[in-house]
């Protein structure tokens, strides 16, 4: 991370919430389920499918976790009723993972059972390294029972290639991303090109192991590497999909759709938009620079 990027990241908490909120509209569908579903419909009309994410994490109160379960169940009911092409992504710390793993697993089971009724799918998001082992345990256990779950592996984690070898034998489904949490060097690869190289290696291992892969990246180099692998392995479109975040590189999204790839957009929504938006801005210094200029009243001069 450059000095300029570090300075921008350090300054972001000083930006008024109102300014961040204006920028967040690009990355977050809204605060309500209705707004999120409307966004999914517009994406479907443009040829993309979606995965819906209720924002929130690090919940310790059982009542908040249970409220999240109820919201996810309502999402699946609305997706079926409105005939939308969408599934749901869940974060386990929103479902009580940090306080009671057994309780969290019960919540995931309820969500998966609801999704199964309409033939839908649940993606368990990956969080920081303190959650990795428990997340994979819950994924394997609930997937073996319902068969409609997928997990996420992060290319910057040193354990990822080993984790691929431990995936369930029965129809494993993995989203592969670079990873965004700050992790210590013993656990995570450092260096832009190093992470890229491990991403490509992990993607090839997944595809050769007959894993359905959600190729989650906005990095055009990795998109190119993925297309090379798809061609080399002669994969049909039912073996993979691309995934992108809402509001990020919509031109690349359109290109992938035009090339005949299945593409799914990650659609976050909910009242906990501020923390999510700050994370997105820290990842994208160019956008963050515009936010800071807006906060300081330094609009473009012509």
GIBEL-V91459 format. One record per backbone hydrogen bond with DSSP energy under -0.5 kcal/mol. NH is the residue of the N-H (numbers start at 1). CO is the residue of the C=O. E is the energy in kcal/mol with one decimal. If there is no record, write none. Layout:
BEGIN
nh=NH co=CO e=E
nh=NH co=CO e=E
END
This chain:
BEGIN
nh=6 co=2 e=-2.5
nh=7 co=3 e=-2.4
nh=8 co=4 e=-2.4
nh=9 co=5 e=-2.6
nh=10 co=6 e=-2.2
nh=11 co=7 e=-1.6
nh=12 co=8 e=-1.5
nh=14 co=11 e=-2.1
nh=15 co=12 e=-2.1
nh=19 co=16 e=-0.6
nh=20 co=16 e=-1.9
nh=21 co=17 e=-2.5
nh=22 co=18 e=-1.4
nh=23 co=19 e=-1.6
nh=24 co=20 e=-2.6
nh=25 co=21 e=-1.0
nh=25 co=22 e=-0.5
nh=26 co=23 e=-1.8
nh=27 co=24 e=-1.0
nh=28 co=24 e=-2.5
nh=29 co=268 e=-2.8
nh=36 co=32 e=-1.8
nh=37 co=33 e=-2.8
nh=38 co=34 e=-2.0
nh=39 co=35 e=-1.9
nh=40 co=36 e=-2.1
nh=41 co=37 e=-2.2
nh=42 co=38 e=-1.9
nh=43 co=39 e=-2.2
nh=44 co=40 e=-2.8
nh=45 co=41 e=-2.2
nh=46 co=42 e=-1.0
nh=47 co=44 e=-1.6
nh=48 co=43 e=-2.5
nh=49 co=263 e=-2.4
nh=50 co=85 e=-1.4
nh=51 co=265 e=-2.3
nh=52 co=87 e=-2.5
nh=53 co=267 e=-2.4
nh=54 co=89 e=-0.6
nh=55 co=53 e=-0.7
nh=55 co=269 e=-3.1
nh=59 co=93 e=-2.6
nh=64 co=61 e=-0.5
nh=65 co=61 e=-1.7
nh=66 co=62 e=-2.7
nh=67 co=63 e=-1.8
nh=68 co=64 e=-1.8
nh=69 co=65 e=-2.1
nh=70 co=66 e=-2.2
nh=71 co=67 e=-1.9
nh=72 co=68 e=-2.5
nh=73 co=69 e=-2.5
nh=74 co=70 e=-2.3
nh=75 co=71 e=-2.1
nh=76 co=72 e=-2.2
nh=77 co=73 e=-1.9
nh=78 co=74 e=-2.4
nh=79 co=75 e=-2.8
nh=80 co=76 e=-2.1
nh=81 co=77 e=-2.4
nh=82 co=78 e=-2.7
nh=83 co=79 e=-0.5
nh=83 co=80 e=-0.7
nh=84 co=79 e=-2.2
nh=86 co=84 e=-1.2
nh=87 co=50 e=-1.9
nh=88 co=121 e=-1.5
nh=89 co=52 e=-3.0
nh=90 co=123 e=-3.0
nh=94 co=91 e=-1.0
nh=95 co=91 e=-0.6
nh=95 co=92 e=-0.7
nh=96 co=93 e=-0.7
nh=97 co=92 e=-2.2
nh=99 co=96 e=-1.0
nh=100 co=96 e=-2.6
nh=104 co=100 e=-2.3
nh=105 co=101 e=-2.6
nh=106 co=102 e=-2.1
nh=107 co=103 e=-2.0
nh=108 co=104 e=-2.4
nh=109 co=105 e=-2.4
nh=110 co=106 e=-2.1
nh=111 co=107 e=-2.1
nh=112 co=108 e=-2.9
nh=113 co=109 e=-2.4
nh=114 co=110 e=-1.9
nh=115 co=111 e=-2.4
nh=116 co=112 e=-2.3
nh=117 co=113 e=-1.2
nh=118 co=114 e=-0.6
nh=118 co=115 e=-1.1
nh=119 co=116 e=-1.4
nh=120 co=115 e=-3.1
nh=122 co=148 e=-2.5
nh=123 co=88 e=-2.9
nh=124 co=122 e=-0.5
nh=124 co=150 e=-3.0
nh=125 co=90 e=-2.9
nh=125 co=123 e=-0.8
nh=131 co=128 e=-2.4
nh=135 co=131 e=-2.8
nh=136 co=132 e=-2.3
nh=137 co=133 e=-2.1
nh=138 co=134 e=-2.5
nh=139 co=135 e=-2.5
nh=140 co=136 e=-2.5
nh=141 co=137 e=-2.3
nh=142 co=138 e=-2.6
nh=143 co=139 e=-2.5
nh=144 co=140 e=-1.7
nh=145 co=141 e=-0.8
nh=146 co=142 e=-2.6
nh=147 co=142 e=-0.5
nh=147 co=143 e=-1.9
nh=150 co=122 e=-2.1
nh=151 co=173 e=-2.1
nh=153 co=175 e=-2.6
nh=155 co=153 e=-0.5
nh=155 co=177 e=-3.4
nh=156 co=178 e=-2.2
nh=157 co=154 e=-1.6
nh=158 co=187 e=-2.9
nh=160 co=157 e=-1.3
nh=163 co=159 e=-2.5
nh=164 co=160 e=-2.0
nh=165 co=161 e=-1.0
nh=166 co=162 e=-0.6
nh=166 co=163 e=-0.9
nh=167 co=164 e=-1.3
nh=171 co=169 e=-1.0
nh=174 co=212 e=-2.6
nh=175 co=151 e=-2.6
nh=176 co=174 e=-0.6
nh=176 co=214 e=-2.6
nh=177 co=153 e=-2.1
nh=177 co=175 e=-0.6
nh=183 co=181 e=-0.7
nh=187 co=184 e=-1.7
nh=188 co=184 e=-1.9
nh=189 co=156 e=-3.3
nh=195 co=191 e=-2.3
nh=196 co=192 e=-2.0
nh=197 co=193 e=-2.4
nh=198 co=194 e=-2.2
nh=199 co=195 e=-2.3
nh=200 co=196 e=-2.3
nh=201 co=197 e=-2.2
nh=202 co=198 e=-2.8
nh=203 co=199 e=-2.8
nh=204 co=200 e=-2.3
nh=205 co=201 e=-2.2
nh=206 co=202 e=-2.6
nh=207 co=203 e=-2.6
nh=208 co=204 e=-2.6
nh=209 co=205 e=-1.4
nh=210 co=207 e=-1.4
nh=211 co=206 e=-2.3
nh=212 co=172 e=-1.9
nh=213 co=239 e=-1.3
nh=214 co=174 e=-2.9
nh=215 co=213 e=-0.8
nh=215 co=241 e=-3.5
nh=216 co=176 e=-1.9
nh=216 co=214 e=-1.2
nh=217 co=215 e=-0.9
nh=217 co=243 e=-1.4
nh=220 co=218 e=-0.7
nh=223 co=219 e=-2.2
nh=224 co=220 e=-2.4
nh=225 co=221 e=-2.3
nh=226 co=222 e=-2.6
nh=227 co=223 e=-2.4
nh=228 co=224 e=-2.2
nh=229 co=225 e=-2.2
nh=230 co=226 e=-2.8
nh=231 co=227 e=-2.2
nh=232 co=228 e=-2.7
nh=233 co=229 e=-2.8
nh=234 co=231 e=-0.7
nh=235 co=230 e=-2.3
nh=239 co=236 e=-2.2
nh=240 co=237 e=-0.7
nh=241 co=213 e=-2.1
nh=242 co=262 e=-2.8
nh=243 co=215 e=-2.3
nh=244 co=264 e=-2.1
nh=246 co=266 e=-1.9
nh=248 co=245 e=-1.7
nh=249 co=247 e=-0.5
nh=253 co=249 e=-1.8
nh=254 co=250 e=-2.1
nh=255 co=251 e=-2.2
nh=256 co=252 e=-2.5
nh=257 co=253 e=-2.1
nh=258 co=254 e=-2.5
nh=259 co=255 e=-1.6
nh=260 co=257 e=-1.6
nh=261 co=256 e=-2.1
nh=264 co=242 e=-2.8
nh=265 co=49 e=-2.4
nh=266 co=244 e=-2.7
nh=267 co=51 e=-3.2
nh=267 co=265 e=-0.7
nh=268 co=27 e=-0.5
nh=268 co=266 e=-0.7
nh=269 co=53 e=-2.2
nh=270 co=30 e=-2.4
nh=273 co=271 e=-0.5
nh=276 co=272 e=-1.0
nh=277 co=273 e=-2.7
nh=278 co=274 e=-2.4
nh=279 co=275 e=-1.8
nh=280 co=276 e=-2.2
nh=281 co=277 e=-2.4
nh=282 co=278 e=-2.1
nh=283 co=279 e=-1.7
nh=284 co=280 e=-1.1
nh=285 co=283 e=-0.6
nh=288 co=284 e=-2.3
nh=289 co=285 e=-2.4
nh=290 co=286 e=-1.4
nh=291 co=287 e=-1.9
nh=292 co=288 e=-2.5
nh=293 co=289 e=-2.1
nh=294 co=290 e=-2.3
nh=295 co=291 e=-2.4
nh=296 co=292 e=-1.9
nh=297 co=294 e=-0.9
nh=298 co=293 e=-3.3
nh=299 co=297 e=-0.6
END
